[in-house]
Amino acid sequence: GKEVYLHLKTRQFHCPDCQRFFYERFAFVESNRSMTSRLEKYLYECCQDSSFQQVAARENVGWDTLQNLFSRWANTHIKQQLNTLPTRLGIDEFAYRKGKKAYAIVLVDLDQGVVWDVLPERDKEALKTYFQAKGANFCANLRVFSCDMWAGFCSVATDLFPNAAIIVDRFH
């Protein structure tokens, strides 16, 4: 509950083999950062529950610093979630130009509750190519595939996901 400032002096080393200089690194601070990893994680978690302005005032940290920290930690968090293969995947289209029949596709990991990907068009062949590029392990890992009644979704799921139960979502 108290502000603590650490003033670290890093040692510089020289490698005689490659003739390069390098600095000592610490496990608790990422390179080129002015905060410990523990403090960054704490501030990131605070920002999830409060506004940046509230956290900045309470923790005596600049708003810009919080925004950059939050973006970096959120991207890392999202990448970690996306590196785990989903077992339940939801798919749906949305109109990005109303009245023009211009549709894109959104894929959602139903277990994590995160958007897995957004595809620029609703096309059966493009969708099939996308899932094939993900690999056989991705397709075999899928246990549930939730979609609407568009024939392209069901057809792709039947062809590519041998272990998945195809479920028409509750809104259709």
Beta strands, then each sheet from edge to edge (+ up, - down):
strand 1: 12-15
strand 2: 20-23
strand 3: 88-97
strand 4: 102-109
strand 5: 114-119
strand 6: 144-147
strand 7: 165-168
sheet 1: 1+ 2-
sheet 2: 5+ 4- 3+ 6+ 7+
end
